[in-house]
Amino acid sequence: MIFIGLGSSIGNAEEIFASVEKLLIEQGIQVVKKSSILKNPPIGGVAKNEFSNAVWQVEPVEARLIAPLQLLKILQKIETDHGRTREKKWDDRTLDLDILIFHDEIINIPELQIPHPEISNRIFVLKPLSELVDETLEIPTLGALGSLIRKLTS
């Protein structure tokens, strides 16, 4: 299973996310399941606007294989197409797309870390993910989804 996180704090998140889905389909990636969109305060002390966040389960169309770096390249192009800039970390942005989980792979290279290195610290990722899968889902190197949620909410 492949899960991506979506975030936006500039513009209409629902319209932006709908556009993302169309662009993914054009790249041979289909959205299998979508969480609801959660509204969240900004983190990191840079962004000023409320964020809209969601998690989607995606997979290649017609059982094609896709490599993690190939998916990253597609997501970064979609971000750029939506006016994403990377001037300040945690700044407001039209679109943020992250690979959260890529099957059971563990990747730690400069351009990509899977599972996403901040997943266990972000309730705005874990809660939407729990809408899509059972809380017993084991996230590689991190543990069960349910226990990660309990750590952040207790």
C-alpha positions in Angstrom: 0.0 0.0 0.0 1.2 3.5 -0.9 0.0 6.5 1.1 0.6 10.2 0.3 -0.1 13.2 2.5 -1.6 16.3 1.0 -1.5 19.8 2.5 -2.5 23.3 1.5 -2.7 26.6 3.3 -3.1 29.0 0.3 -6.1 28.8 -2.0 -9.1 26.4 -2.1 -7.8 23.1 -0.8 -10.7 21.1 -2.3 -10.1 22.5 -5.7 -6.4 22.0 -5.5 -6.7 18.4 -4.3 -9.2 17.7 -7.1 -6.6 19.0 -9.6 -4.0 16.8 -8.0 -6.2 13.7 -8.5 -6.5 14.6 -12.2 -2.8 15.1 -12.6 -2.0 11.8 -10.9 -4.4 10.0 -13.2 -2.6 11.5 -16.2 0.6 10.1 -14.8 -0.9 6.6 -14.4 -1.6 6.8 -10.7 -5.1 6.2 -9.3 -6.5 7.3 -6.0 -7.9 4.2 -4.2 -9.1 5.8 -1.0 -9.3 9.4 0.4 -9.5 10.6 4.0 -11.6 13.5 4.9 -9.9 16.9 4.8 -8.8 18.1 8.3 -8.2 21.8 9.2 -5.1 22.3 11.3 -3.2 25.2 12.7 0.2 25.8 11.1 3.3 24.3 12.7 6.9 25.4 12.8 6.3 29.1 13.5 6.6 30.3 9.9 3.2 29.7 8.2 0.4 32.0 9.2 -2.6 30.3 7.5 -4.6 27.3 8.6 -3.7 24.1 6.8 -6.0 21.6 5.1 -4.6 18.1 5.3 -5.6 14.7 3.9 -4.2 11.3 3.2 -4.8 9.3 0.1 -4.0 5.7 -0.8 -2.7 5.5 -4.3 -1.5 2.8 -6.7 -0.3 2.6 -10.3 -3.0 2.0 -12.9 -3.2 -1.4 -14.5 -0.7 -3.1 -12.1 2.2 -1.0 -13.5 5.1 -0.8 -11.2 6.3 2.5 -9.9 9.5 3.2 -7.9 9.5 5.5 -4.9 11.8 8.0 -6.6 9.6 8.0 -9.7 6.6 8.8 -7.5 8.5 11.5 -5.7 9.4 13.1 -9.1 5.7 13.1 -10.1 4.6 14.6 -6.8 7.2 17.3 -7.0 6.2 18.3 -10.5 2.5 18.5 -9.4 3.6 20.7 -6.5 5.5 23.0 -8.9 2.6 23.1 -11.3 0.5 24.4 -8.4 3.0 27.2 -7.7 4.8 25.5 -4.8 8.0 27.3 -3.8 10.6 26.1 -1.3 12.0 29.3 0.1 11.3 28.7 3.8 10.7 25.5 5.6 7.2 25.2 7.0 6.0 28.3 5.1 2.5 28.7 3.7 2.1 26.9 0.5 -0.5 26.1 -2.2 0.4 22.4 -2.1 2.5 20.0 -0.2 2.6 16.3 -1.3 4.6 13.8 0.8 5.1 10.0 0.3 4.2 8.7 3.8 4.4 5.0 3.3 5.5 3.0 0.3 4.5 -0.6 0.9 6.9 -1.9 3.6 9.9 -0.2 2.2 12.4 1.7 4.3 14.4 4.4 2.4 16.8 6.8 3.9 18.6 8.8 1.2 19.0 12.6 1.0 16.1 13.2 -1.4 13.7 10.7 0.2 12.9 9.2 3.5 10.2 6.5 3.8 8.3 6.2 6.0 8.1 9.9 6.1 10.4 11.0 9.0 7.7 13.2 10.7 4.7 10.8 10.4 4.8 9.8 14.0 4.8 13.4 15.2 1.8 14.6 13.1 -1.7 13.9 14.3 -2.9 15.6 11.1 -1.4 12.7 9.2 -2.1 9.8 11.5 -5.8 10.6 12.0 -6.6 10.8 8.3 -4.6 7.6 7.8 -6.7 5.9 10.4 -9.8 6.6 8.3 -8.3 4.5 5.5 -6.7 1.5 7.3 -7.1 -0.4 10.5 -5.2 1.0 13.5 -3.2 -2.3 13.6 -1.4 -1.2 10.5 2.3 -1.6 11.2 4.3 1.4 9.9 7.8 0.2 9.1 10.3 1.2 11.9 7.6 3.1 13.8 5.0 0.6 15.0 1.2 0.3 15.0 -0.8 3.2 13.8 -3.1 3.1 16.8 -0.3 3.3 19.3 1.3 6.2 17.4 -2.1 8.0 17.6 -2.4 7.3 21.3 1.1 8.7 22.0 0.1 12.0 20.5 -3.4 12.3 22.0 -2.8 11.1 25.6 
